[in-house]
Amino acid sequence: MTRGRRKHIPQRTCVACRAVRPKRALIRIVRTPEGEVRVDERGKQSGRGAYLCAQRVCWEEALRRRRLDTALRTTLDEATMETLRAYAQSLPERLEEAEAPEGQGM
């Protein structure tokens, strides 16, 4: 009999809510070597990265408190902030909303 080894799952911390989650459950924002800040959908771009949960409240918190500035060691300009806010609008308000079955209420 052979025992299967568990595959290591990399963990990352959300810069807004400080929750530790699997790397693939978070969205990476990267500051490229050229200094451009963008959303890294695949998580493979070179540069300094920061992670946020896939929920709008974490993105709003990170932008409001300038947590991405600190994590990426840069100052985000207004155009970049607007691009990130626009991306956040496509996300659910909270992760529980995306996972909860519809029709549950009082």
C-alpha positions in Angstrom: 0.0 0.0 0.0 1.2 3.5 -0.8 0.1 6.4 1.2 -0.7 9.5 -0.8 1.0 12.7 0.2 -1.1 15.7 0.7 -0.3 18.5 -1.7 1.0 21.7 -0.1 -1.5 24.5 -0.6 0.2 28.0 -0.4 -1.5 30.4 2.1 -1.6 34.2 1.7 -3.0 36.9 4.0 -5.5 39.5 2.8 -4.1 43.0 3.4 -7.5 44.4 4.3 -9.1 41.8 6.7 -6.0 39.9 7.6 -7.7 36.5 6.9 -5.4 33.7 5.9 -6.7 31.8 2.9 -5.4 29.6 0.1 -3.5 31.6 -2.5 -6.0 30.7 -5.2 -8.9 32.1 -3.2 -7.4 35.6 -3.1 -6.8 38.1 -5.9 -3.3 39.4 -6.4 -2.5 43.0 -7.1 1.0 43.5 -8.5 3.4 46.5 -8.8 5.4 45.6 -11.9 9.2 46.4 -12.1 8.1 49.3 -14.4 6.1 50.7 -11.5 2.6 50.0 -12.9 0.0 48.7 -10.5 -2.6 46.2 -11.9 -4.7 43.2 -11.0 -2.9 40.0 -11.6 -5.6 37.5 -12.4 -3.3 34.5 -12.8 -0.9 35.4 -10.0 2.2 34.9 -12.1 3.3 38.4 -13.1 6.7 39.5 -11.9 6.8 42.3 -9.3 5.8 43.0 -5.8 2.4 41.5 -4.9 -0.4 42.0 -2.4 -3.5 39.9 -1.9 -7.1 40.8 -1.3 -10.2 38.6 -0.7 -12.6 38.3 -3.6 -15.1 40.5 -1.9 -15.9 44.2 -2.3 -15.6 45.1 1.4 -12.0 44.1 1.5 -11.2 46.1 -1.6 -12.9 49.2 -0.3 -11.2 48.9 3.0 -7.8 48.5 1.4 -8.3 51.5 -0.9 -9.8 53.7 1.8 -7.0 53.0 4.4 -4.3 53.0 1.7 -3.2 49.4 2.7 -2.2 48.6 -0.9 0.2 51.6 -0.9 1.9 50.1 2.1 2.0 46.5 0.9 3.2 47.4 -2.6 5.6 50.1 -1.3 4.3 52.8 -3.6 1.8 55.6 -3.8 -1.3 54.8 -5.9 -2.4 57.6 -8.2 -6.1 58.5 -8.6 -6.4 56.8 -12.0 -5.1 53.5 -10.6 -7.4 53.8 -7.6 -10.4 54.3 -9.9 -9.3 51.2 -12.0 -9.2 49.1 -8.8 -12.5 50.5 -7.6 -14.1 49.6 -10.9 -12.7 46.0 -10.6 -14.1 45.8 -7.1 -17.6 46.6 -8.4 -17.6 43.2 -10.2 -17.1 41.4 -7.0 -19.8 40.3 -4.5 -20.2 42.5 -1.4 -19.2 39.7 0.9 -18.1 36.1 0.3 -21.0 34.8 2.3 -23.4 36.3 -0.3 -21.7 34.4 -3.1 -21.8 31.1 -1.2 -25.2 31.3 0.6 -28.2 29.7 -1.2 -30.8 32.1 -2.4 -34.1 32.5 -0.7 -32.8 32.3 2.8 -34.3 35.1 4.8 -36.5 35.8 7.8 
